[in-house]
């Protein structure tokens, strides 16, 4: 199955901590991966940045939100234990615990007021935002900015002349490591009777071989 969002992990984590023992987030990750029957591929799935696993990130943030609501308490770095309030919540047998549920606790409301989530693009709904951890929101915003910038660059390039595009391709190949500098490694041809050759670039810094380029805007 797909990796559950971090709100869907809140109640299972609280139940996991219901034994009143001291646990690590790693303990919770392993227990919940088994409960949700996640595959090895699901468990290894990483955030776009590659810095941490998606499931580990969501488990950690679910624990953080439960701590901010006073249902869990920190017992050390990356460790937690259920509180009396958490035990009382479990006694009510809630069908789910999510952000809306946690907002009944003043401490959590104050926490949310201090740490407003990063805004998303206009077309994305509040529900979508609530399903993602702060890291996921930031990385999604970063990816949106990269896509927007790429589109703007493409539009600028398409608006330029074919001669500009041919020179741009040669410059790009030089920056990728072909040859030494633009002056001694690459030259744009691209004129009538060039036989379809738009540029010539040295294959290596020694200039022993040449690569002939066709640039198709």
C-alpha positions as CSV (number, residue, x, y, z in Angstrom):
1,X,0.0,0.0,0.0
2,X,1.0,3.6,-0.3
3,X,2.8,5.3,2.6
4,X,0.1,6.8,4.8
5,X,0.1,10.5,5.4
6,X,1.4,11.7,8.8
7,X,-2.1,12.4,10.3
8,X,-3.1,8.7,9.6
9,X,-0.1,7.7,11.8
10,X,-1.2,9.7,14.9
11,X,-3.6,7.2,16.4
12,X,-1.5,4.1,15.6
13,X,1.5,5.8,17.3
14,X,-0.5,6.7,20.4
15,X,-1.8,3.1,20.6
16,X,1.8,1.9,20.2
17,X,2.8,4.0,23.1
18,X,-0.1,2.9,25.1
19,X,2.0,0.2,26.9
20,X,3.5,3.2,28.8
21,X,7.0,2.2,27.9
22,X,9.8,4.4,26.7
23,X,10.1,4.1,22.9
24,X,12.3,5.5,20.1
25,X,10.9,6.9,16.9
26,X,12.8,4.1,15.1
27,X,10.7,1.6,17.2
28,X,7.6,3.4,16.0
29,X,8.7,3.3,12.4
30,X,9.3,-0.4,12.5
31,X,6.1,-1.2,14.3
32,X,3.9,0.9,12.1
33,X,5.6,-0.4,8.9
34,X,4.5,-3.8,10.0
35,X,1.0,-2.7,11.0
36,X,0.5,-1.0,7.7
37,X,2.1,-3.9,5.8
38,X,4.4,-1.6,3.9
39,X,6.7,-3.1,1.3
40,X,10.5,-2.6,1.4
41,X,10.0,-0.2,-1.5
42,X,7.5,1.9,0.5
43,X,9.9,1.9,3.5
44,X,12.9,3.0,1.4
45,X,11.0,5.7,-0.4
46,X,12.7,9.1,0.2
47,X,11.7,12.7,0.1
48,X,12.7,14.5,-3.2
49,X,15.8,15.9,-1.4
50,X,16.9,12.4,-0.5
51,X,17.8,13.5,3.0
52,X,15.4,11.1,4.8
53,X,12.7,8.5,4.1
54,X,9.2,9.7,3.6
55,X,7.8,7.2,6.1
56,X,10.4,8.1,8.7
57,X,9.7,11.8,8.2
58,X,5.9,11.4,8.5
59,X,6.3,9.2,11.6
60,X,8.6,11.7,13.3
61,X,6.2,14.6,12.6
62,X,3.2,12.6,13.8
63,X,5.1,12.1,17.1
64,X,5.9,15.9,17.2
65,X,2.3,16.9,16.8
66,X,1.2,14.4,19.5
67,X,3.9,15.9,21.8
68,X,2.7,19.4,21.1
69,X,-0.8,18.4,22.1
70,X,0.4,16.8,25.3
71,X,-0.4,13.2,24.4
72,X,3.2,12.2,24.2
73,X,6.2,13.5,26.1
74,X,9.8,13.5,25.1
75,X,12.1,11.3,27.1
76,X,15.3,12.0,25.2
77,X,16.6,12.6,21.7
78,X,14.3,10.8,19.4
79,X,12.4,9.1,22.2
80,X,8.9,9.4,23.7
81,X,6.4,8.1,26.2
82,X,2.7,8.4,26.5
83,X,1.3,10.9,29.0
84,X,-1.7,10.7,31.3
85,X,-3.6,12.8,28.8
86,X,-2.7,10.4,26.1
87,X,-3.9,7.5,28.1
88,X,-7.2,9.3,28.8
89,X,-7.6,9.9,25.0
90,X,-7.1,6.2,24.3
91,X,-9.8,5.3,26.9
92,X,-12.3,7.2,24.7
93,X,-11.5,4.8,21.8
94,X,-11.3,7.6,19.1
95,X,-11.9,6.5,15.6
96,X,-9.1,8.8,14.4
97,X,-6.7,11.4,15.6
98,X,-5.8,14.3,13.3
99,X,-5.0,18.0,13.4
100,X,-8.7,18.8,13.9
101,X,-8.8,16.4,16.9
102,X,-5.6,17.9,18.4
103,X,-7.0,21.4,18.2
104,X,-9.1,20.8,21.3
105,X,-5.9,21.2,23.3
106,X,-4.7,24.7,24.0
107,X,-1.0,23.8,23.8
108,X,-1.5,22.5,20.3
109,X,-3.4,25.6,19.2
110,X,-0.6,27.7,20.5
111,X,2.0,25.6,18.7
112,X,0.1,25.9,15.4
113,X,-0.1,29.7,15.8
114,X,3.7,29.8,16.3
115,X,4.6,27.6,13.3
116,X,2.4,28.4,10.4
117,X,2.9,26.1,7.5
118,X,4.7,27.3,4.4
119,X,2.1,28.6,1.9
120,X,1.5,26.4,-1.2
121,X,0.4,27.3,-4.7
122,X,-3.1,28.7,-5.0
123,X,-4.6,25.7,-6.7
124,X,-3.8,23.3,-3.9
125,X,-6.4,22.9,-1.1
126,X,-6.0,23.2,2.6
127,X,-6.8,19.5,2.9
128,X,-3.8,18.8,0.7
129,X,-1.6,21.0,2.9
130,X,-2.7,19.3,6.1
131,X,-1.7,15.9,4.7
132,X,1.9,16.9,4.2
133,X,4.7,17.4,6.8
134,X,6.5,20.8,6.8
135,X,9.5,19.2,4.9
136,X,7.1,17.9,2.2
137,X,5.5,21.3,1.9
138,X,8.8,23.1,1.6
139,X,10.2,20.6,-0.9
140,X,7.0,20.7,-3.0
141,X,7.3,24.5,-3.0
142,X,10.9,24.3,-4.1
143,X,9.9,21.9,-7.0
144,X,7.2,24.3,-8.0
145,X,9.7,27.1,-8.2
146,X,12.1,25.0,-10.2
147,X,9.4,24.1,-12.7
148,X,8.3,27.7,-13.0
149,X,11.9,28.9,-13.6
150,X,12.5,26.1,-16.2
151,X,9.3,27.1,-18.1
152,X,10.3,30.8,-18.0
153,X,13.8,29.9,-19.3
154,X,12.3,27.8,-22.1
155,X,10.0,30.7,-23.1
156,X,12.9,33.1,-23.2
157,X,15.0,30.8,-25.3
158,X,12.2,30.1,-27.8
159,X,11.8,33.9,-28.2
160,X,15.4,34.3,-29.2
161,X,16.9,33.8,-32.7
162,X,18.1,30.5,-34.0
163,X,21.7,31.9,-34.0
164,X,21.4,32.6,-30.3
165,X,20.2,29.1,-29.6
166,X,23.1,27.6,-31.5
167,X,25.6,29.6,-29.4
168,X,23.7,28.7,-26.3
169,X,24.1,24.9,-27.0
170,X,27.8,25.3,-27.5
171,X,28.2,27.3,-24.3
172,X,26.2,24.6,-22.4
173,X,28.4,21.8,-23.7
174,X,31.5,23.8,-22.6
175,X,30.1,24.2,-19.1
176,X,29.4,20.5,-19.0
177,X,33.1,19.9,-19.3
178,X,33.8,19.5,-23.0
179,X,37.0,21.3,-24.0
180,X,38.6,24.1,-22.0
181,X,36.9,27.5,-22.6
182,X,34.4,28.7,-25.2
183,X,37.2,30.4,-27.1
184,X,39.4,27.4,-27.6
185,X,36.8,24.6,-27.3
186,X,33.6,25.6,-29.1
187,X,32.5,27.6,-32.0
188,X,29.1,28.1,-33.6
189,X,28.8,27.6,-37.3
190,X,25.1,27.8,-38.3
191,X,25.2,29.7,-41.6
192,X,24.1,29.0,-45.2
193,X,26.0,26.1,-46.6
194,X,27.2,24.7,-43.3
195,X,25.9,21.3,-44.2
196,X,23.6,21.2,-41.2
197,X,26.4,21.7,-38.7
198,X,25.4,24.3,-36.1
199,X,28.5,24.1,-33.9
200,X,31.9,22.4,-33.4
201,X,33.3,21.6,-30.0
202,X,36.4,19.8,-28.8
203,X,35.6,16.4,-27.2
204,X,38.2,16.8,-24.5
205,X,40.6,19.4,-23.1
206,X,43.4,18.1,-25.3
207,X,41.4,18.9,-28.4
208,X,42.2,15.6,-30.0
209,X,38.7,15.0,-31.4
210,X,35.9,17.3,-32.4
211,X,32.1,16.9,-31.9
212,X,29.9,18.4,-34.6
213,X,26.6,19.7,-33.3
214,X,23.1,20.2,-34.7
215,X,21.0,22.5,-32.5
216,X,17.3,22.1,-33.2
217,X,15.3,24.9,-31.5
